[in-house]
Amino acid sequence: MKGVVLAGGLGSRLYPLTKITNKHLLPVFDKPMIFYPIQCLVNAGITEIMVVTGGNYAGHFLQLLRNGSDFGLRRLGYAYQEGEGGIADALKLAEEFADGDSICVVLGDNIIEGNIKKAADEFAAQGGGAKIMLKEVHDPERFGVASVAGDGKVTSIVEKPKEPESNLAVIGIYMYDAEVFNICRELKPSDRGELEITDVNNEYLRRGNLTCEVLNGWWTDAGTFESLYRSSTLVREAGANRMDI
């Protein structure tokens, strides 16, 4: 399985910081934000990763990450997304890099405490389809929300529902077989004018080959000033706890 980190967008909610660099290069405690999703993939045993970025500061990623050797990567590639066409639109750029393999996609501002190695291994044994990571949250109406039956199967995914049926948010970690690129090509833009990743996940659900796993430990994004501060605090506290052990 190969890894894809989606690190595009203008980061307008973090102006004026993002007037001088890409959001995903801002610091989260003692490391650039982009380090965390890359390390998430490395911890899952993935050694070939593509970073999909955009905007005016794409070259900054190459200056920072170079060929990925600092992470022990066998291969680090880059792709450039024109405009802001949505997550699924950015994902299409990774098709040639994937070259028929399955992929694990991580949004560039997602930071987790735990490890997705178990989920990645289970997806590999699944033999195709898709797997999404879920996390219980107190404000599910802000996210794509999954309903899960007693047998652990996903029954529905609704994007930002006004009255959520569960508190399980679909976080920005997705695993797909190579069919994902055909699905992305068939998508129609949403009311926002973007190709939505929720529509991709719902297509796998319709086909009956979507599984899920609830993430252990904390999860946060870092796309606003509040969440950027919170993520730095969580990372700092996690490091202090590890030192205590």
C-alpha positions in Angstrom: 0.0 0.0 0.0 1.2 3.5 -0.8 0.5 6.7 1.1 -1.0 10.0 0.0 -0.9 13.2 2.0 -3.3 15.9 0.8 -1.8 19.3 1.7 -3.5 21.8 -0.7 -5.9 24.6 -0.1 -5.3 28.2 0.8 -5.6 27.9 4.5 -7.7 31.1 4.6 -8.9 30.4 8.2 -5.4 30.8 9.3 -4.7 34.2 7.7 -2.4 36.1 8.0 0.0 33.1 8.8 -0.8 31.5 5.5 0.0 34.6 3.5 3.7 33.6 3.7 3.6 29.8 3.6 1.3 26.8 3.2 -0.9 25.9 6.2 0.6 22.4 6.4 4.1 23.9 7.1 3.0 25.8 10.1 4.5 24.5 13.4 2.5 22.1 15.6 4.5 22.2 18.9 8.1 21.3 17.7 7.5 20.1 14.2 6.0 21.3 10.9 2.4 20.1 10.6 3.1 18.0 7.5 5.5 15.8 9.6 2.6 14.3 11.5 0.6 12.7 8.7 3.8 11.5 7.0 4.8 9.8 10.3 1.3 8.4 10.6 1.8 6.6 7.3 5.4 5.5 8.1 4.2 4.0 11.4 1.7 1.9 9.4 4.6 0.5 7.4 4.2 2.6 4.3 7.5 3.7 2.6 6.2 5.3 -0.6 4.3 8.5 -0.2 3.0 11.3 -2.4 2.3 14.8 -1.1 -0.4 16.6 -3.1 -0.2 20.4 -2.6 -1.1 23.6 -4.3 -1.2 27.4 -3.9 1.8 29.8 -4.0 4.1 27.9 -1.7 4.3 24.4 -3.0 8.0 24.7 -3.4 8.4 25.0 0.3 7.5 21.3 0.7 10.5 20.3 -1.4 12.8 22.5 0.6 11.6 20.9 3.8 11.0 17.3 2.9 13.5 16.8 0.0 13.5 13.1 -0.9 12.0 11.9 2.3 15.1 10.2 3.6 14.7 11.8 7.0 11.6 9.6 7.4 13.3 6.5 6.0 11.1 6.7 2.9 11.9 4.7 -0.2 10.1 7.2 -2.4 8.6 10.6 -1.9 6.7 12.2 -4.8 4.9 15.5 -5.2 1.8 16.6 -7.2 0.3 20.1 -7.7 -3.5 20.7 -7.5 -4.7 23.6 -9.6 -7.4 25.5 -7.8 -9.6 24.1 -5.0 -11.6 21.3 -6.4 -12.1 19.3 -3.2 -10.4 16.3 -1.6 -11.6 13.8 -4.2 -10.3 16.1 -7.0 -6.9 16.2 -5.3 -6.8 12.5 -4.9 -7.1 11.9 -8.6 -3.6 13.4 -9.0 -2.2 10.3 -7.2 -3.4 7.7 -9.7 -0.2 7.4 -11.6 1.8 7.3 -8.4 -0.5 4.5 -7.0 0.1 2.5 -10.2 -2.7 0.0 -9.4 -1.8 -0.4 -5.7 -4.1 0.4 -2.8 -3.6 3.7 -1.0 -3.9 5.2 2.4 -4.9 8.8 2.3 -4.3 11.3 5.2 -5.4 14.9 5.2 -2.4 17.1 5.9 -3.9 18.8 8.9 -4.9 15.6 10.7 -2.9 14.6 13.8 -3.5 11.5 15.9 -2.1 10.2 19.1 -2.2 6.5 18.3 -1.3 4.3 15.4 -3.2 3.0 12.3 -1.0 -0.1 11.7 -3.7 -2.5 12.9 -6.3 -0.8 10.6 -3.9 -0.9 7.7 -3.1 -4.5 8.2 -6.8 -5.4 8.4 -7.5 -3.4 5.2 -4.7 -5.3 3.4 -6.3 -8.6 4.5 -9.7 -7.3 3.4 -8.7 -7.8 -0.2 -10.2 -4.6 -1.7 -12.8 -2.0 -1.1 -12.3 0.8 1.4 -11.8 1.4 5.1 -12.5 4.7 7.0 -11.3 5.7 10.4 -13.9 7.1 12.9 -13.7 9.0 16.1 -16.2 9.9 18.7 -16.6 13.7 18.9 -18.8 16.1 20.9 -19.8 18.1 17.9 -20.5 15.6 15.1 -22.6 18.1 13.1 -19.3 19.7 11.9 -18.2 16.5 10.2 -19.2 13.6 8.0 -21.0 11.4 10.4 -21.2 7.6 10.2 -23.9 5.3 11.6 -22.6 1.9 12.5 -24.7 -1.2 13.2 -24.2 -3.6 16.1 -22.1 -5.9 13.9 -19.7 -3.0 13.2 -20.9 -2.4 9.6 -21.3 1.2 8.4 -25.0 1.8 7.5 -24.8 5.4 6.4 -22.6 8.5 6.1 -24.1 11.9 6.1 -22.1 15.1 5.6 -22.5 17.7 8.3 -26.0 16.6 9.4 -28.2 19.1 11.4 -29.4 16.2 13.6 -26.6 13.6 13.7 -27.6 9.9 14.2 -24.3 9.2 16.0 -21.3 11.0 17.4 -18.9 9.1 15.1 -17.0 11.5 12.9 -15.3 10.3 9.7 -11.8 11.7 10.2 -9.3 12.4 7.5 -7.7 9.0 7.2 -9.0 6.7 4.4 -7.9 3.5 2.8 -8.9 2.6 -0.8 -8.3 0.0 -3.5 -7.3 1.2 -7.0 -11.0 1.5 -7.9 -11.1 4.8 -6.0 -9.8 6.6 -9.1 -12.6 5.3 -11.3 -15.1 6.4 -8.6 -13.5 9.9 -8.5 -13.8 10.3 -12.2 -17.6 9.6 -12.1 -18.3 12.1 -9.3 -20.3 15.2 -9.8 -19.5 18.5 -8.0 -21.4 19.2 -4.9 -23.2 22.5 -4.1 -19.9 23.8 -3.0 -18.5 23.1 -6.5 -16.1 20.4 -5.2 -15.7 16.7 -5.5 -16.5 15.4 -2.1 -14.8 12.5 -0.3 -18.0 11.6 1.4 -19.4 10.8 -2.0 -16.5 8.4 -2.6 -17.1 6.7 0.7 -20.8 6.4 0.1 -20.1 4.7 -3.3 -18.0 2.1 -1.5 -20.9 1.7 1.0 -23.3 1.3 -1.8 -21.1 -1.5 -3.2 -21.0 -3.2 0.1 -17.2 -3.2 0.6 -16.7 -0.4 3.1 -15.4 -1.2 6.6 -14.5 1.1 9.5 -12.5 1.3 12.6 -12.8 3.6 15.6 -9.4 5.3 16.3 -7.9 4.9 19.7 -6.4 7.9 21.4 -7.1 11.5 20.5 -7.5 13.0 17.1 -7.6 16.6 16.0 -7.2 18.7 12.9 -5.2 21.9 12.8 -7.1 24.1 10.4 -8.1 26.9 12.6 -6.3 29.0 15.2 -8.2 27.2 18.0 -7.4 23.7 16.7 -3.8 24.6 15.8 -3.3 25.7 19.4 -5.1 22.6 20.7 -3.0 20.2 18.5 0.2 21.8 19.8 -1.0 21.3 23.4 -2.0 17.7 22.8 1.3 16.9 21.1 3.3 18.5 23.9 1.3 16.7 26.6 1.7 13.3 24.8 5.5 13.9 24.7 5.6 14.7 28.4 3.6 11.6 29.2 5.9 9.4 27.2 8.9 10.9 29.1 7.1 10.1 32.4 6.9 6.5 31.3 
